[in-house]
Each structure stands twice: as C-alpha cells, then as structure tokens.
C-alpha cells in the first residue's frame, strides 16, 4: 500500500526541482573571482537546505546502490527488489539514486512492502529519469551534497553490482567508517560473484600489506542471502 499523502506527511513531497547539470562542472573548472566563489557557496548552501528540508521526515532508512543498467528479468534486479521489500517489512524506508536498474528494483521493493520510497538523484548527461516507484524524488547538482544526504539519513547501505558510481559510494563509506566520521554503520554487499576479485584484493593485498586493518572492514557483510542481510542490519542502531 502506498503511504497516504497529507500536508504533514513526507509522501506529500512528490517531486524535486529540476536543476542544472552544468553547475558541478562550473564549480570544478578552476580558480575564479571572489564574487563567483561566493555565489558558488550560496548555491551549495541552498542545495544543502533543500535536501535537509525534503528528507528530514523519512524515518529510519536503508539506501540501496547499484547499476542503472540491469533489466527487470536479471537476477540482481530481483535480488535488490526482494531485499528492499524485506527491509520494508521491517519498517525501513528505502532510498536509492532514483533511476532505473537496481535503483528501480529497490524502490519497487519498497512499494511492494508499502513503505516510503525515496529517490536521491543527480542529473547527468546520459542518465537518468526517475523510476515510477517513488514517493519522494529529490535532485541535486553536486555529488558531494548528494553523498551527505545519503549517509545522513541512512541506517545502512546495501550495495549491488555497479560501475564507478557504485564503487565510489562503497569506498567513500569505508573511508568514513575507517576515519570514525560515521560509527556503527553496516554495509551489506550483495551479488557475491561480482565482488569476489575486489574482496580478494582487499584481503590479500590491502590488508596483507598493512594498508588497512582487518577491523576497518568489520562492518561489511558480503552475502546473497536476503534474511542474512536484514538480520545483519538489524544488529546496528537505527539512525532515524
């Protein structure tokens, strides 16, 4: 059942503003004068405020990451949908990047469970339109603002196979955990076959050569078992 919409319910906040994809490119394109820098600061502050105001009432939430390229008949799509549905049955809202593929699957699972389904999108040249399973859709210009929102309002991350963007989210999260910027934050990695080479590299190279400690990855679970994933997340405190 879709959450009912009323003036005080977050589900009444249906669509975000359309933003300008060239803004991030402008920000990163070299030194500028003070007036341009102040304008950039004001735009960034406005974007943070926009995100805080739209996401502040979503309750306890799990964010699901993964590629936009998987179709609905793919095993990873179905795994994402089933996992999100099961988390929804435990009372978690589900947040994604709001696009197709794994993101759509997770939002679809949230809809199946009757919980709030959130898309936290960034406008890119080649993707992506919001999927049809969203109750709240927010859109950002800057990757770093979007990342803050995803961490701030999530109790856990679930990661399925994906490309550079997914890898970026994985390693940013691990860095935040390692440096104690976030604490007791579970990271569930699903699609074990896809991740096996990365897992081997982390264990046999990074840990073996003392680049990281084994405890730095203690809050990671790698599994394809939906119930195991849910039970692992439930062990950690909720960040509602």
C-alpha positions in Angstrom: 0.0 0.0 0.0 1.4 3.4 -0.9 1.7 5.8 2.0 -1.2 8.3 2.2 -0.4 11.8 1.3 -1.3 14.7 3.6 0.2 18.1 4.4 2.4 16.8 7.2 3.5 13.5 5.6 6.8 13.3 3.7 5.0 11.3 1.0 3.2 14.6 0.0 6.6 15.9 -1.2 6.4 14.2 -4.6 8.9 15.8 -7.0 12.1 17.8 -6.6 13.1 20.8 -8.6 14.8 20.4 -11.9 18.4 21.5 -11.6 21.3 22.4 -13.9 23.8 19.6 -14.7 26.4 22.2 -15.7 26.7 23.6 -12.2 29.1 21.0 -10.9 31.3 21.4 -14.0 31.5 25.1 -13.4 32.4 24.7 -9.7 35.3 22.4 -10.6 36.7 24.3 -13.6 39.5 26.2 -11.9 40.1 29.4 -9.8 37.5 32.2 -10.0 37.0 35.6 -8.6 35.6 36.2 -5.1 32.1 37.1 -6.4 31.8 33.8 -8.3 33.2 31.9 -5.3 30.6 33.5 -3.0 27.9 32.7 -5.5 29.0 29.1 -5.6 28.9 28.9 -1.8 25.4 30.3 -1.7 24.2 27.8 -4.3 25.8 24.9 -2.3 24.2 26.1 0.9 20.9 26.4 -0.8 21.2 22.9 -2.1 22.0 21.5 1.4 19.0 23.3 2.8 16.8 21.9 0.0 18.0 18.4 0.8 17.6 18.7 4.6 14.1 20.1 4.2 12.9 17.4 1.9 14.4 14.3 3.6 14.1 15.2 7.3 10.9 13.1 7.8 11.7 9.9 6.0 12.3 8.0 9.2 14.7 5.1 9.6 16.0 4.3 6.1 18.3 2.0 4.2 19.9 3.2 0.9 20.4 0.7 -1.9 23.1 1.3 -4.6 23.8 -0.5 -7.9 23.9 -0.1 -11.7 21.2 1.6 -13.7 21.8 -1.0 -16.5 20.1 -4.1 -15.2 16.7 -5.1 -16.6 13.8 -6.5 -14.5 14.5 -10.1 -15.6 18.1 -10.0 -14.2 18.9 -11.9 -11.0 20.5 -8.8 -9.5 17.4 -6.7 -10.1 15.3 -9.4 -8.4 17.7 -9.6 -5.5 17.5 -5.9 -5.0 13.7 -5.9 -5.2 13.4 -8.8 -2.7 15.9 -7.3 -0.3 14.3 -3.9 -0.3 10.9 -5.4 0.2 12.1 -7.5 3.2 13.7 -4.4 4.7 10.5 -2.5 4.2 8.6 -5.2 6.0 11.0 -4.5 8.9 9.9 -0.9 8.9 12.7 0.8 6.9 12.1 3.4 4.2 14.1 2.7 1.1 16.3 5.3 -0.7 18.1 5.0 -4.0 19.5 7.2 -6.7 16.0 7.2 -8.1 16.9 5.9 -11.6 16.4 2.6 -13.4 18.1 -0.8 -12.9 19.0 -1.7 -9.3 17.6 1.6 -8.1 14.2 1.0 -9.7 14.3 -2.6 -8.3 14.8 -1.4 -4.7 12.2 1.4 -5.0 9.8 -1.2 -6.4 10.5 -3.5 -3.4 9.7 -0.6 -1.1 6.4 -0.1 -2.9 5.7 -3.8 -2.6 6.2 -3.5 1.2 4.1 -0.4 1.5 6.9 1.8 2.9 8.2 5.2 1.8 10.2 5.0 -1.4 12.8 7.8 -2.0 14.9 8.8 -4.9 18.0 11.0 -4.3 19.1 11.7 -7.9 21.9 13.7 -9.5 21.3 15.0 -13.0 23.8 13.6 -15.5 24.2 14.0 -19.3 23.4 10.3 -20.1 21.0 9.3 -17.3 18.6 9.2 -15.6 14.9 9.7 -15.5 13.1 9.0 -12.2 11.7 5.5 -12.0 7.9 5.1 -11.5 8.1 3.7 -7.9 9.0 6.9 -6.0 7.1 8.7 -3.3 9.7 11.4 -2.8 12.2 12.4 -5.5 15.0 14.9 -4.8 17.5 16.1 -7.4 20.9 17.6 -6.8 23.6 19.3 -8.8 26.6 18.3 -6.7 27.8 14.7 -6.0 29.2 15.7 -2.5 25.8 17.2 -1.4 24.0 14.1 -2.5 26.5 11.9 -0.7 25.9 13.8 2.6 22.2 13.3 2.2 22.6 9.5 1.6 24.8 9.0 4.7 22.9 11.4 6.9 19.5 9.8 6.5 20.5 6.2 6.2 20.9 3.5 8.9 22.7 1.2 6.4 23.8 0.8 2.9 23.1 -2.2 0.6 25.3 -2.4 -2.4 24.7 -4.5 -5.5 26.9 -4.7 -8.7 27.6 -1.4 -10.4 30.2 0.7 -12.0 32.3 3.7 -11.0 29.5 5.4 -9.1 28.7 2.4 -7.0 32.4 1.8 -6.3 32.7 5.5 -5.3 29.9 5.0 -2.8 31.5 1.8 -1.4 34.9 3.3 -0.8 33.6 6.7 0.4 31.6 4.8 3.0 34.5 2.6 4.0 36.7 5.7 4.4 34.1 7.4 6.6 34.0 4.3 8.8 37.7 3.9 8.9 38.2 7.5 10.0 35.3 7.4 12.5 33.3 10.0 10.7 30.4 7.6 11.0 30.2 4.8 13.6 28.4 1.5 13.7 27.2 1.8 10.1 26.5 -1.5 8.4 27.4 -2.1 4.7 25.9 -5.1 3.0 27.4 -6.1 -0.3 25.3 -8.4 -2.4 26.0 -10.2 -5.7 29.0 -12.1 -4.3 30.3 -13.4 -7.6 30.6 -9.9 -9.0 32.6 -8.7 -6.0 34.9 -11.7 -5.5 38.0 -10.1 -7.1 37.7 -6.9 -5.2 37.2 -8.9 -2.0 40.4 -10.9 -2.8 42.3 -7.7 -3.4 41.2 -6.1 -0.2 42.1 -9.2 1.9 45.2 -10.4 0.1 46.8 -7.1 -0.9 45.5 -4.1 1.2 45.3 -6.0 4.5 48.3 -8.2 3.8 50.5 -5.2 3.1 49.1 -3.2 6.1 47.5 -0.6 4.0 44.3 -1.1 6.1 43.4 -3.1 9.1 41.0 -6.1 9.2 38.9 -4.1 11.6 38.4 -1.4 9.0 36.0 -3.8 7.1 34.4 -5.4 10.2 31.0 -3.7 9.4 30.8 -5.3 5.9 28.7 -8.3 5.2 29.1 -10.0 1.8 26.1 -12.2 1.1 23.4 -13.2 -1.4 21.0 -14.2 1.4 18.2 -11.7 2.0 17.4 -12.8 5.5 21.1 -12.7 6.5 21.4 -9.2 5.1 18.3 -8.0 7.0 19.5 -9.6 10.3 22.9 -8.0 9.9 21.4 -4.6 9.5 19.1 -5.1 12.4 22.1 -5.6 14.7 23.0 -2.0 14.4 21.4 1.1 15.9 18.8 2.9 13.7 19.7 6.5 12.7 16.2 7.9 12.4 
